[in-house]
Amino acid sequence: MADTVFFVAVGIAVLALLLSGIRFALGPWAVDRTVALDAMTILATSLIVAFALLSGRRIYIDVAMVYGLVGFAGVVAVARYLEGGL
């Protein structure tokens, strides 16, 4: 039962990642693209963690943490640039 829930959650995350990618490609404004990119970063981080749980390798948790931190810093930098403060 837990495996089924896990794979359904991963499938939903992949679907959300694809929809965010479409929003990133079609977003009319830079702010829309920035929010879509942030959502894609969060979803990719969750998929990396899911892969770490599935494979049983802890190193992927560290990779997910670094990826999330770099993604957050990137979104903050883009937001500051769009605001005109960078």
PDB file with SEQRES, HELIX, SHEET and CRYST1 records, atoms N, CA, C and O in Angstrom:
SEQRES   1 A   86  MET ALA ASP THR VAL PHE PHE VAL ALA VAL GLY ILE ALA          
SEQRES   2 A   86  VAL LEU ALA LEU LEU LEU SER GLY ILE ARG PHE ALA LEU          
SEQRES   3 A   86  GLY PRO TRP ALA VAL ASP ARG THR VAL ALA LEU ASP ALA          
SEQRES   4 A   86  MET THR ILE LEU ALA THR SER LEU ILE VAL ALA PHE ALA          
SEQRES   5 A   86  LEU LEU SER GLY ARG ARG ILE TYR ILE ASP VAL ALA MET          
SEQRES   6 A   86  VAL TYR GLY LEU VAL GLY PHE ALA GLY VAL VAL ALA VAL          
SEQRES   7 A   86  ALA ARG TYR LEU GLU GLY GLY LEU                              
HELIX    1 AA1 ALA A    2  LEU A   26  1                                  25    
HELIX    2 AA2 ALA A   30  SER A   55  1                                  26    
HELIX    3 AA3 ILE A   59  GLU A   83  1                                  25    
CRYST1    1.000    1.000    1.000  90.00  90.00  90.00 P 1           1          
ATOM      1  N   MET A   1       0.821  -1.195   0.000  1.00  0.00           N  
ATOM      2  CA  MET A   1       0.000   0.000   0.000  1.00  0.00           C  
ATOM      3  C   MET A   1       0.863   1.255   0.000  1.00  0.00           C  
ATOM      4  O   MET A   1       0.588   2.204  -0.734  1.00  0.00           O  
ATOM      5  N   ALA A   2       1.908   1.258   0.826  1.00  0.00           N  
ATOM      6  CA  ALA A   2       2.777   2.436   0.908  1.00  0.00           C  
ATOM      7  C   ALA A   2       3.531   2.646  -0.399  1.00  0.00           C  
ATOM      8  O   ALA A   2       3.775   3.783  -0.803  1.00  0.00           O  
ATOM      9  N   ASP A   3       3.901   1.542  -1.065  1.00  0.00           N  
ATOM     10  CA  ASP A   3       4.582   1.679  -2.354  1.00  0.00           C  
ATOM     11  C   ASP A   3       3.673   2.309  -3.391  1.00  0.00           C  
ATOM     12  O   ASP A   3       4.118   3.125  -4.198  1.00  0.00           O  
ATOM     13  N   THR A   4       2.417   1.938  -3.376  1.00  0.00           N  
ATOM     14  CA  THR A   4       1.466   2.509  -4.325  1.00  0.00           C  
ATOM     15  C   THR A   4       1.305   4.005  -4.101  1.00  0.00           C  
ATOM     16  O   THR A   4       1.302   4.783  -5.055  1.00  0.00           O  
ATOM     17  N   VAL A   5       1.173   4.401  -2.861  1.00  0.00           N  
ATOM     18  CA  VAL A   5       1.040   5.824  -2.539  1.00  0.00           C  
ATOM     19  C   VAL A   5       2.296   6.577  -2.955  1.00  0.00           C  
ATOM     20  O   VAL A   5       2.211   7.687  -3.480  1.00  0.00           O  
ATOM     21  N   PHE A   6       3.460   5.976  -2.723  1.00  0.00           N  
ATOM     22  CA  PHE A   6       4.726   6.596  -3.103  1.00  0.00           C  
ATOM     23  C   PHE A   6       4.790   6.828  -4.609  1.00  0.00           C  
ATOM     24  O   PHE A   6       5.140   7.923  -5.051  1.00  0.00           O  
ATOM     25  N   PHE A   7       4.457   5.818  -5.395  1.00  0.00           N  
ATOM     26  CA  PHE A   7       4.538   5.955  -6.850  1.00  0.00           C  
ATOM     27  C   PHE A   7       3.473   6.898  -7.398  1.00  0.00           C  
ATOM     28  O   PHE A   7       3.713   7.584  -8.392  1.00  0.00           O  
ATOM     29  N   VAL A   8       2.314   6.945  -6.776  1.00  0.00           N  
ATOM     30  CA  VAL A   8       1.290   7.914  -7.183  1.00  0.00           C  
ATOM     31  C   VAL A   8       1.777   9.328  -6.897  1.00  0.00           C  
ATOM     32  O   VAL A   8       1.584  10.226  -7.716  1.00  0.00           O  
ATOM     33  N   ALA A   9       2.403   9.533  -5.747  1.00  0.00           N  
ATOM     34  CA  ALA A   9       2.934  10.857  -5.405  1.00  0.00           C  
ATOM     35  C   ALA A   9       4.033  11.275  -6.375  1.00  0.00           C  
ATOM     36  O   ALA A   9       4.095  12.437  -6.775  1.00  0.00           O  
ATOM     37  N   VAL A  10       4.894  10.348  -6.754  1.00  0.00           N  
ATOM     38  CA  VAL A  10       5.942  10.659  -7.732  1.00  0.00           C  
ATOM     39  C   VAL A  10       5.315  10.989  -9.083  1.00  0.00           C  
ATOM     40  O   VAL A  10       5.768  11.909  -9.763  1.00  0.00           O  
ATOM     41  N   GLY A  11       4.296  10.262  -9.473  1.00  0.00           N  
ATOM     42  CA  GLY A  11       3.611  10.555 -10.732  1.00  0.00           C  
ATOM     43  C   GLY A  11       2.965  11.928 -10.730  1.00  0.00           C  
ATOM     44  O   GLY A  11       3.019  12.645 -11.730  1.00  0.00           O  
ATOM     45  N   ILE A  12       2.360  12.296  -9.623  1.00  0.00           N  
ATOM     46  CA  ILE A  12       1.754  13.627  -9.512  1.00  0.00           C  
ATOM     47  C   ILE A  12       2.828  14.703  -9.569  1.00  0.00           C  
ATOM     48  O   ILE A  12       2.625  15.749 -10.186  1.00  0.00           O  
ATOM     49  N   ALA A  13       3.968  14.458  -8.932  1.00  0.00           N  
ATOM     50  CA  ALA A  13       5.065  15.434  -8.966  1.00  0.00           C  
ATOM     51  C   ALA A  13       5.617  15.588 -10.381  1.00  0.00           C  
ATOM     52  O   ALA A  13       5.940  16.699 -10.801  1.00  0.00           O  
ATOM     53  N   VAL A  14       5.727  14.493 -11.112  1.00  0.00           N  
ATOM     54  CA  VAL A  14       6.201  14.571 -12.501  1.00  0.00           C  
ATOM     55  C   VAL A  14       5.200  15.335 -13.357  1.00  0.00           C  
ATOM     56  O   VAL A  14       5.597  16.157 -14.183  1.00  0.00           O  
ATOM     57  N   LEU A  15       3.919  15.077 -13.173  1.00  0.00           N  
ATOM     58  CA  LEU A  15       2.895  15.806 -13.916  1.00  0.00           C  
ATOM     59  C   LEU A  15       2.943  17.295 -13.598  1.00  0.00           C  
ATOM     60  O   LEU A  15       2.844  18.129 -14.498  1.00  0.00           O  
ATOM     61  N   ALA A  16       3.093  17.630 -12.327  1.00  0.00           N  
ATOM     62  CA  ALA A  16       3.197  19.037 -11.937  1.00  0.00           C  
ATOM     63  C   ALA A  16       4.453  19.674 -12.515  1.00  0.00           C  
ATOM     64  O   ALA A  16       4.433  20.848 -12.885  1.00  0.00           O  
ATOM     65  N   LEU A  17       5.539  18.921 -12.599  1.00  0.00           N  
ATOM     66  CA  LEU A  17       6.771  19.429 -13.196  1.00  0.00           C  
ATOM     67  C   LEU A  17       6.568  19.723 -14.680  1.00  0.00           C  
ATOM     68  O   LEU A  17       7.045  20.740 -15.183  1.00  0.00           O  
ATOM     69  N   LEU A  18       5.872  18.850 -15.369  1.00  0.00           N  
ATOM     70  CA  LEU A  18       5.586  19.083 -16.788  1.00  0.00           C  
ATOM     71  C   LEU A  18       4.684  20.299 -16.984  1.00  0.00           C  
ATOM     72  O   LEU A  18       4.910  21.098 -17.892  1.00  0.00           O  
ATOM     73  N   LEU A  19       3.678  20.440 -16.152  1.00  0.00           N  
ATOM     74  CA  LEU A  19       2.791  21.599 -16.259  1.00  0.00           C  
ATOM     75  C   LEU A  19       3.523  22.899 -15.933  1.00  0.00           C  
ATOM     76  O   LEU A  19       3.262  23.933 -16.547  1.00  0.00           O  
ATOM     77  N   SER A  20       4.429  22.844 -14.980  1.00  0.00           N  
ATOM     78  CA  SER A  20       5.233  24.031 -14.674  1.00  0.00           C  
ATOM     79  C   SER A  20       6.165  24.364 -15.830  1.00  0.00           C  
ATOM     80  O   SER A  20       6.416  25.536 -16.113  1.00  0.00           O  
ATOM     81  N   GLY A  21       6.672  23.345 -16.493  1.00  0.00           N  
ATOM     82  CA  GLY A  21       7.508  23.579 -17.673  1.00  0.00           C  
ATOM     83  C   GLY A  21       6.737  24.244 -18.795  1.00  0.00           C  
ATOM     84  O   GLY A  21       7.271  25.098 -19.503  1.00  0.00           O  
ATOM     85  N   ILE A  22       5.487  23.853 -18.958  1.00  0.00           N  
ATOM     86  CA  ILE A  22       4.643  24.501 -19.967  1.00  0.00           C  
ATOM     87  C   ILE A  22       4.393  25.946 -19.588  1.00  0.00           C  
ATOM     88  O   ILE A  22       4.425  26.832 -20.442  1.00  0.00           O  
ATOM     89  N   ARG A  23       4.143  26.187 -18.307  1.00  0.00           N  
ATOM     90  CA  ARG A  23       3.933  27.569 -17.845  1.00  0.00           C  
ATOM     91  C   ARG A  23       5.201  28.399 -18.027  1.00  0.00           C  
ATOM     92  O   ARG A  23       5.133  29.582 -18.360  1.00  0.00           O  
ATOM     93  N   PHE A  24       6.349  27.779 -17.808  1.00  0.00           N  
ATOM     94  CA  PHE A  24       7.617  28.476 -18.006  1.00  0.00           C  
ATOM     95  C   PHE A  24       7.803  28.846 -19.474  1.00  0.00           C  
ATOM     96  O   PHE A  24       8.286  29.936 -19.783  1.00  0.00           O  
ATOM     97  N   ALA A  25       7.426  27.953 -20.370  1.00  0.00           N  
ATOM     98  CA  ALA A  25       7.601  28.214 -21.798  1.00  0.00           C  
ATOM     99  C   ALA A  25       6.593  29.227 -22.325  1.00  0.00           C  
ATOM    100  O   ALA A  25       6.919  30.011 -23.217  1.00  0.00           O  
ATOM    101  N   LEU A  26       5.377  29.224 -21.790  1.00  0.00           N  
ATOM    102  CA  LEU A  26       4.316  30.074 -22.328  1.00  0.00           C  
ATOM    103  C   LEU A  26       4.046  31.331 -21.522  1.00  0.00           C  
ATOM    104  O   LEU A  26       3.246  32.170 -21.936  1.00  0.00           O  
ATOM    105  N   GLY A  27       4.704  31.476 -20.372  1.00  0.00           N  
ATOM    106  CA  GLY A  27       4.429  32.627 -19.510  1.00  0.00           C  
ATOM    107  C   GLY A  27       4.674  33.943 -20.224  1.00  0.00           C  
ATOM    108  O   GLY A  27       5.754  34.156 -20.775  1.00  0.00           O  
ATOM    109  N   PRO A  28       3.687  34.828 -20.221  1.00  0.00           N  
ATOM    110  CA  PRO A  28       3.866  36.069 -20.984  1.00  0.00           C  
ATOM    111  C   PRO A  28       4.812  37.059 -20.309  1.00  0.00           C  
ATOM    112  O   PRO A  28       5.397  37.904 -20.987  1.00  0.00           O  
ATOM    113  N   TRP A  29       4.973  36.975 -19.001  1.00  0.00           N  
ATOM    114  CA  TRP A  29       5.824  37.928 -18.290  1.00  0.00           C  
ATOM    115  C   TRP A  29       6.963  37.200 -17.594  1.00  0.00           C  
ATOM    116  O   TRP A  29       6.902  35.993 -17.358  1.00  0.00           O  
ATOM    117  N   ALA A  30       7.987  37.950 -17.278  1.00  0.00           N  
ATOM    118  CA  ALA A  30       9.152  37.367 -16.609  1.00  0.00           C  
ATOM    119  C   ALA A  30       8.806  36.864 -15.210  1.00  0.00           C  
ATOM    120  O   ALA A  30       9.394  35.892 -14.735  1.00  0.00           O  
ATOM    121  N   VAL A  31       7.862  37.517 -14.557  1.00  0.00           N  
ATOM    122  CA  VAL A  31       7.466  37.078 -13.215  1.00  0.00           C  
ATOM    123  C   VAL A  31       6.804  35.701 -13.281  1.00  0.00           C  
ATOM    124  O   VAL A  31       7.050  34.855 -12.421  1.00  0.00           O  
ATOM    125  N   ASP A  32       5.970  35.471 -14.294  1.00  0.00           N  
ATOM    126  CA  ASP A  32       5.351  34.153 -14.463  1.00  0.00           C  
ATOM    127  C   ASP A  32       6.408  33.076 -14.671  1.00  0.00           C  
ATOM    128  O   ASP A  32       6.319  31.984 -14.110  1.00  0.00           O  
ATOM    129  N   ARG A  33       7.396  33.395 -15.476  1.00  0.00           N  
ATOM    130  CA  ARG A  33       8.464  32.429 -15.728  1.00  0.00           C  
ATOM    131  C   ARG A  33       9.289  32.170 -14.472  1.00  0.00           C  
ATOM    132  O   ARG A  33       9.729  31.046 -14.233  1.00  0.00           O  
ATOM    133  N   THR A  34       9.497  33.208 -13.676  1.00  0.00           N  
ATOM    134  CA  THR A  34      10.261  33.042 -12.441  1.00  0.00           C  
ATOM    135  C   THR A  34       9.519  32.151 -11.451  1.00  0.00           C  
ATOM    136  O   THR A  34      10.125  31.284 -10.820  1.00  0.00           O  
ATOM    137  N   VAL A  35       8.232  32.356 -11.314  1.00  0.00           N  
ATOM    138  CA  VAL A  35       7.433  31.520 -10.406  1.00  0.00           C  
ATOM    139  C   VAL A  35       7.395  30.078 -10.911  1.00  0.00           C  
ATOM    140  O   VAL A  35       7.489  29.142 -10.117  1.00  0.00           O  
ATOM    141  N   ALA A  36       7.259  29.895 -12.218  1.00  0.00           N  
ATOM    142  CA  ALA A  36       7.260  28.542 -12.778  1.00  0.00           C  
ATOM    143  C   ALA A  36       8.613  27.867 -12.569  1.00  0.00           C  
ATOM    144  O   ALA A  36       8.674  26.676 -12.266  1.00  0.00           O  
ATOM    145  N   LEU A  37       9.691  28.622 -12.730  1.00  0.00           N  
ATOM    146  CA  LEU A  37      11.018  28.060 -12.506  1.00  0.00           C  
ATOM    147  C   LEU A  37      11.216  27.675 -11.044  1.00  0.00           C  
ATOM    148  O   LEU A  37      11.834  26.652 -10.750  1.00  0.00           O  
ATOM    149  N   ASP A  38      10.701  28.483 -10.133  1.00  0.00           N  
ATOM    150  CA  ASP A  38      10.783  28.155  -8.710  1.00  0.00           C  
ATOM    151  C   ASP A  38       9.988  26.887  -8.411  1.00  0.00           C  
ATOM    152  O   ASP A  38      10.451  26.028  -7.661  1.00  0.00           O  
ATOM    153  N   ALA A  39       8.807  26.769  -8.988  1.00  0.00           N  
ATOM    154  CA  ALA A  39       8.005  25.557  -8.788  1.00  0.00           C  
ATOM    155  C   ALA A  39       8.721  24.333  -9.354  1.00  0.00           C  
ATOM    156  O   ALA A  39       8.697  23.261  -8.749  1.00  0.00           O  
ATOM    157  N   MET A  40       9.354  24.495 -10.510  1.00  0.00           N  
ATOM    158  CA  MET A  40      10.091  23.383 -11.101  1.00  0.00           C  
ATOM    159  C   MET A  40      11.273  22.974 -10.227  1.00  0.00           C  
ATOM    160  O   MET A  40      11.580  21.788 -10.112  1.00  0.00           O  
ATOM    161  N   THR A  41      11.930  23.942  -9.618  1.00  0.00           N  
ATOM    162  CA  THR A  41      13.048  23.639  -8.726  1.00  0.00           C  
ATOM    163  C   THR A  41      12.572  22.860  -7.506  1.00  0.00           C  
ATOM    164  O   THR A  41      13.206  21.887  -7.099  1.00  0.00           O  
ATOM    165  N   ILE A  42      11.465  23.285  -6.930  1.00  0.00           N  
ATOM    166  CA  ILE A  42      10.921  22.589  -5.760  1.00  0.00           C  
ATOM    167  C   ILE A  42      10.499  21.168  -6.126  1.00  0.00           C  
ATOM    168  O   ILE A  42      10.764  20.226  -5.379  1.00  0.00           O  
ATOM    169  N   LEU A  43       9.850  21.019  -7.264  1.00  0.00           N  
ATOM    170  CA  LEU A  43       9.407  19.687  -7.679  1.00  0.00           C  
ATOM    171  C   LEU A  43      10.585  18.784  -8.023  1.00  0.00           C  
ATOM    172  O   LEU A  43      10.564  17.595  -7.706  1.00  0.00           O  
ATOM    173  N   ALA A  44      11.604  19.331  -8.665  1.00  0.00           N  
ATOM    174  CA  ALA A  44      12.788  18.527  -8.969  1.00  0.00           C  
ATOM    175  C   ALA A  44      13.498  18.097  -7.689  1.00  0.00           C  
ATOM    176  O   ALA A  44      14.003  16.978  -7.596  1.00  0.00           O  
ATOM    177  N   THR A  45      13.533  18.987  -6.709  1.00  0.00           N  
ATOM    178  CA  THR A  45      14.130  18.636  -5.420  1.00  0.00           C  
ATOM    179  C   THR A  45      13.355  17.500  -4.760  1.00  0.00           C  
ATOM    180  O   THR A  45      13.950  16.578  -4.202  1.00  0.00           O  
ATOM    181  N   SER A  46      12.035  17.569  -4.826  1.00  0.00           N  
ATOM    182  CA  SER A  46      11.233  16.492  -4.230  1.00  0.00           C  
ATOM    183  C   SER A  46      11.427  15.176  -4.980  1.00  0.00           C  
ATOM    184  O   SER A  46      11.403  14.110  -4.364  1.00  0.00           O  
ATOM    185  N   LEU A  47      11.616  15.233  -6.288  1.00  0.00           N  
ATOM    186  CA  LEU A  47      11.865  14.005  -7.043  1.00  0.00           C  
ATOM    187  C   LEU A  47      13.243  13.423  -6.731  1.00  0.00           C  
ATOM    188  O   LEU A  47      13.409  12.204  -6.705  1.00  0.00           O  
ATOM    189  N   ILE A  48      14.227  14.283  -6.496  1.00  0.00           N  
ATOM    190  CA  ILE A  48      15.547  13.789  -6.095  1.00  0.00           C  
ATOM    191  C   ILE A  48      15.456  13.086  -4.738  1.00  0.00           C  
ATOM    192  O   ILE A  48      16.067  12.038  -4.533  1.00  0.00           O  
ATOM    193  N   VAL A  49      14.695  13.668  -3.821  1.00  0.00           N  
ATOM    194  CA  VAL A  49      14.506  13.038  -2.508  1.00  0.00           C  
ATOM    195  C   VAL A  49      13.761  11.711  -2.660  1.00  0.00           C  
ATOM    196  O   VAL A  49      14.094  10.733  -1.992  1.00  0.00           O  
ATOM    197  N   ALA A  50      12.765  11.675  -3.526  1.00  0.00           N  
ATOM    198  CA  ALA A  50      12.039  10.424  -3.757  1.00  0.00           C  
ATOM    199  C   ALA A  50      12.967   9.357  -4.329  1.00  0.00           C  
ATOM    200  O   ALA A  50      12.881   8.187  -3.958  1.00  0.00           O  
ATOM    201  N   PHE A  51      13.852   9.766  -5.228  1.00  0.00           N  
ATOM    202  CA  PHE A  51      14.817   8.807  -5.775  1.00  0.00           C  
ATOM    203  C   PHE A  51      15.769   8.318  -4.689  1.00  0.00           C  
ATOM    204  O   PHE A  51      16.150   7.147  -4.670  1.00  0.00           O  
ATOM    205  N   ALA A  52      16.151   9.220  -3.784  1.00  0.00           N  
ATOM    206  CA  ALA A  52      17.024   8.818  -2.675  1.00  0.00           C  
ATOM    207  C   ALA A  52      16.329   7.790  -1.791  1.00  0.00           C  
ATOM    208  O   ALA A  52      16.953   6.824  -1.353  1.00  0.00           O  
ATOM    209  N   LEU A  53      15.052   7.990  -1.530  1.00  0.00           N  
ATOM    210  CA  LEU A  53      14.307   7.024  -0.722  1.00  0.00           C  
ATOM    211  C   LEU A  53      14.160   5.692  -1.442  1.00  0.00           C  
ATOM    212  O   LEU A  53      14.251   4.629  -0.828  1.00  0.00           O  
ATOM    213  N   LEU A  54      13.934   5.759  -2.744  1.00  0.00           N  
ATOM    214  CA  LEU A  54      13.743   4.543  -3.526  1.00  0.00           C  
ATOM    215  C   LEU A  54      15.037   3.744  -3.643  1.00  0.00           C  
ATOM    216  O   LEU A  54      15.025   2.518  -3.537  1.00  0.00           O  
ATOM    217  N   SER A  55      16.147   4.437  -3.862  1.00  0.00           N  
ATOM    218  CA  SER A  55      17.418   3.743  -4.051  1.00  0.00           C  
ATOM    219  C   SER A  55      18.118   3.413  -2.737  1.00  0.00           C  
ATOM    220  O   SER A  55      18.981   2.537  -2.697  1.00  0.00           O  
ATOM    221  N   GLY A  56      17.751   4.111  -1.661  1.00  0.00           N  
ATOM    222  CA  GLY A  56      18.383   3.863  -0.377  1.00  0.00           C  
ATOM    223  C   GLY A  56      19.754   4.492  -0.232  1.00  0.00           C  
ATOM    224  O   GLY A  56      20.506   4.120   0.669  1.00  0.00           O  
ATOM    225  N   ARG A  57      20.098   5.435  -1.094  1.00  0.00           N  
ATOM    226  CA  ARG A  57      21.401   6.101  -1.040  1.00  0.00           C  
ATOM    227  C   ARG A  57      21.226   7.488  -0.456  1.00  0.00           C  
ATOM    228  O   ARG A  57      20.462   8.299  -0.978  1.00  0.00           O  
ATOM    229  N   ARG A  58      21.932   7.757   0.623  1.00  0.00           N  
ATOM    230  CA  ARG A  58      21.787   9.027   1.338  1.00  0.00           C  
ATOM    231  C   ARG A  58      22.443  10.201   0.622  1.00  0.00           C  
ATOM    232  O   ARG A  58      22.096  11.351   0.891  1.00  0.00           O  
ATOM    233  N   ILE A  59      23.364   9.943  -0.263  1.00  0.00           N  
ATOM    234  CA  ILE A  59      24.087  11.033  -0.916  1.00  0.00           C  
ATOM    235  C   ILE A  59      23.136  11.911  -1.728  1.00  0.00           C  
ATOM    236  O   ILE A  59      23.394  13.102  -1.906  1.00  0.00           O  
ATOM    237  N   TYR A  60      22.049  11.338  -2.217  1.00  0.00           N  
ATOM    238  CA  TYR A  60      21.101  12.117  -3.010  1.00  0.00           C  
ATOM    239  C   TYR A  60      20.343  13.133  -2.165  1.00  0.00           C  
ATOM    240  O   TYR A  60      19.862  14.136  -2.692  1.00  0.00           O  
ATOM    241  N   ILE A  61      20.230  12.891  -0.879  1.00  0.00           N  
ATOM    242  CA  ILE A  61      19.620  13.883   0.013  1.00  0.00           C  
ATOM    243  C   ILE A  61      20.491  15.137   0.050  1.00  0.00           C  
ATOM    244  O   ILE A  61      19.982  16.257   0.024  1.00  0.00           O  
ATOM    245  N   ASP A  62      21.810  14.938   0.112  1.00  0.00           N  
ATOM    246  CA  ASP A  62      22.725  16.080   0.079  1.00  0.00           C  
ATOM    247  C   ASP A  62      22.633  16.820  -1.250  1.00  0.00           C  
ATOM    248  O   ASP A  62      22.654  18.050  -1.290  1.00  0.00           O  
ATOM    249  N   VAL A  63      22.531  16.067  -2.323  1.00  0.00           N  
ATOM    250  CA  VAL A  63      22.383  16.684  -3.645  1.00  0.00           C  
ATOM    251  C   VAL A  63      21.101  17.505  -3.701  1.00  0.00           C  
ATOM    252  O   VAL A  63      21.097  18.611  -4.242  1.00  0.00           O  
ATOM    253  N   ALA A  64      20.024  16.978  -3.151  1.00  0.00           N  
ATOM    254  CA  ALA A  64      18.751  17.700  -3.148  1.00  0.00           C  
ATOM    255  C   ALA A  64      18.841  18.973  -2.322  1.00  0.00           C  
ATOM    256  O   ALA A  64      18.277  19.999  -2.700  1.00  0.00           O  
ATOM    257  N   MET A  65      19.545  18.917  -1.198  1.00  0.00           N  
ATOM    258  CA  MET A  65      19.684  20.114  -0.367  1.00  0.00           C  
ATOM    259  C   MET A  65      20.479  21.194  -1.089  1.00  0.00           C  
ATOM    260  O   MET A  65      20.106  22.366  -1.048  1.00  0.00           O  
ATOM    261  N   VAL A  66      21.560  20.816  -1.743  1.00  0.00           N  
ATOM    262  CA  VAL A  66      22.363  21.791  -2.488  1.00  0.00           C  
ATOM    263  C   VAL A  66      21.568  22.342  -3.662  1.00  0.00           C  
ATOM    264  O   VAL A  66      21.606  23.543  -3.930  1.00  0.00           O  
ATOM    265  N   TYR A  67      20.850  21.475  -4.360  1.00  0.00           N  
ATOM    266  CA  TYR A  67      20.042  21.922  -5.496  1.00  0.00           C  
ATOM    267  C   TYR A  67      18.949  22.887  -5.044  1.00  0.00           C  
ATOM    268  O   TYR A  67      18.688  23.886  -5.714  1.00  0.00           O  
ATOM    269  N   GLY A  68      18.322  22.600  -3.934  1.00  0.00           N  
ATOM    270  CA  GLY A  68      17.298  23.500  -3.401  1.00  0.00           C  
ATOM    271  C   GLY A  68      17.869  24.838  -2.985  1.00  0.00           C  
ATOM    272  O   GLY A  68      17.249  25.877  -3.215  1.00  0.00           O  
ATOM    273  N   LEU A  69      19.042  24.828  -2.374  1.00  0.00           N  
ATOM    274  CA  LEU A  69      19.684  26.076  -1.955  1.00  0.00           C  
ATOM    275  C   LEU A  69      20.093  26.921  -3.153  1.00  0.00           C  
ATOM    276  O   LEU A  69      19.882  28.134  -3.159  1.00  0.00           O  
ATOM    277  N   VAL A  70      20.673  26.291  -4.161  1.00  0.00           N  
ATOM    278  CA  VAL A  70      21.061  27.022  -5.371  1.00  0.00           C  
ATOM    279  C   VAL A  70      19.825  27.541  -6.097  1.00  0.00           C  
ATOM    280  O   VAL A  70      19.833  28.661  -6.609  1.00  0.00           O  
ATOM    281  N   GLY A  71      18.771  26.742  -6.146  1.00  0.00           N  
ATOM    282  CA  GLY A  71      17.531  27.193  -6.775  1.00  0.00           C  
ATOM    283  C   GLY A  71      16.918  28.375  -6.057  1.00  0.00           C  
ATOM    284  O   GLY A  71      16.443  29.316  -6.693  1.00  0.00           O  
ATOM    285  N   PHE A  72      16.926  28.334  -4.730  1.00  0.00           N  
ATOM    286  CA  PHE A  72      16.397  29.454  -3.952  1.00  0.00           C  
ATOM    287  C   PHE A  72      17.217  30.714  -4.189  1.00  0.00           C  
ATOM    288  O   PHE A  72      16.658  31.793  -4.388  1.00  0.00           O  
ATOM    289  N   ALA A  73      18.534  30.585  -4.168  1.00  0.00           N  
ATOM    290  CA  ALA A  73      19.395  31.749  -4.397  1.00  0.00           C  
ATOM    291  C   ALA A  73      19.185  32.311  -5.798  1.00  0.00           C  
ATOM    292  O   ALA A  73      19.210  33.527  -5.993  1.00  0.00           O  
ATOM    293  N   GLY A  74      18.982  31.437  -6.763  1.00  0.00           N  
ATOM    294  CA  GLY A  74      18.730  31.898  -8.128  1.00  0.00           C  
ATOM    295  C   GLY A  74      17.422  32.657  -8.253  1.00  0.00           C  
ATOM    296  O   GLY A  74      17.362  33.682  -8.933  1.00  0.00           O  
ATOM    297  N   VAL A  75      16.386  32.173  -7.613  1.00  0.00           N  
ATOM    298  CA  VAL A  75      15.090  32.850  -7.669  1.00  0.00           C  
ATOM    299  C   VAL A  75      15.162  34.198  -6.962  1.00  0.00           C  
ATOM    300  O   VAL A  75      14.577  35.176  -7.429  1.00  0.00           O  
ATOM    301  N   VAL A  76      15.873  34.257  -5.847  1.00  0.00           N  
ATOM    302  CA  VAL A  76      16.034  35.535  -5.149  1.00  0.00           C  
ATOM    303  C   VAL A  76      16.802  36.521  -6.022  1.00  0.00           C  
ATOM    304  O   VAL A  76      16.456  37.701  -6.071  1.00  0.00           O  
ATOM    305  N   ALA A  77      17.835  36.053  -6.708  1.00  0.00           N  
ATOM    306  CA  ALA A  77      18.609  36.933  -7.587  1.00  0.00           C  
ATOM    307  C   ALA A  77      17.761  37.443  -8.749  1.00  0.00           C  
ATOM    308  O   ALA A  77      17.835  38.621  -9.099  1.00  0.00           O  
ATOM    309  N   VAL A  78      16.967  36.579  -9.340  1.00  0.00           N  
ATOM    310  CA  VAL A  78      16.102  37.004 -10.447  1.00  0.00           C  
ATOM    311  C   VAL A  78      15.046  37.977  -9.951  1.00  0.00           C  
ATOM    312  O   VAL A  78      14.741  38.956 -10.632  1.00  0.00           O  
ATOM    313  N   ALA A  79      14.486  37.725  -8.781  1.00  0.00           N  
ATOM    314  CA  ALA A  79      13.481  38.635  -8.223  1.00  0.00           C  
ATOM    315  C   ALA A  79      14.084  40.005  -7.942  1.00  0.00           C  
ATOM    316  O   ALA A  79      13.455  41.029  -8.208  1.00  0.00           O  
ATOM    317  N   ARG A  80      15.290  40.026  -7.409  1.00  0.00           N  
ATOM    318  CA  ARG A  80      15.956  41.313  -7.159  1.00  0.00           C  
ATOM    319  C   ARG A  80      16.242  42.038  -8.472  1.00  0.00           C  
ATOM    320  O   ARG A  80      16.115  43.260  -8.547  1.00  0.00           O  
ATOM    321  N   TYR A  81      16.625  41.295  -9.498  1.00  0.00           N  
ATOM    322  CA  TYR A  81      16.889  41.898 -10.803  1.00  0.00           C  
ATOM    323  C   TYR A  81      15.613  42.484 -11.400  1.00  0.00           C  
ATOM    324  O   TYR A  81      15.620  43.599 -11.921  1.00  0.00           O  
ATOM    325  N   LEU A  82      14.524  41.731 -11.323  1.00  0.00           N  
ATOM    326  CA  LEU A  82      13.257  42.209 -11.879  1.00  0.00           C  
ATOM    327  C   LEU A  82      12.720  43.406 -11.109  1.00  0.00           C  
ATOM    328  O   LEU A  82      12.031  44.256 -11.673  1.00  0.00           O  
ATOM    329  N   GLU A  83      13.035  43.470  -9.827  1.00  0.00           N  
ATOM    330  CA  GLU A  83      12.606  44.598  -9.012  1.00  0.00           C  
ATOM    331  C   GLU A  83      13.435  45.842  -9.314  1.00  0.00           C  
ATOM    332  O   GLU A  83      13.007  46.963  -9.038  1.00  0.00           O  
ATOM    333  N   GLY A  84      14.604  45.643  -9.872  1.00  0.00           N  
ATOM    334  CA  GLY A  84      15.478  46.763 -10.203  1.00  0.00           C  
ATOM    335  C   GLY A  84      16.509  47.045  -9.140  1.00  0.00           C  
ATOM    336  O   GLY A  84      17.163  48.087  -9.182  1.00  0.00           O  
ATOM    337  N   GLY A  85      16.676  46.145  -8.187  1.00  0.00           N  
ATOM    338  CA  GLY A  85      17.604  46.378  -7.093  1.00  0.00           C  
ATOM    339  C   GLY A  85      18.933  45.683  -7.255  1.00  0.00           C  
ATOM    340  O   GLY A  85      19.761  45.739  -6.345  1.00  0.00           O  
ATOM    341  N   LEU A  86      19.170  45.032  -8.371  1.00  0.00           N  
ATOM    342  CA  LEU A  86      20.419  44.302  -8.541  1.00  0.00           C  
ATOM    343  C   LEU A  86      21.291  44.964  -9.562  1.00  0.00           C  
ATOM    344  O   LEU A  86      22.391  44.484  -9.837  1.00  0.00           O  
TER     345      LEU A  86                                                      
END                                                                             
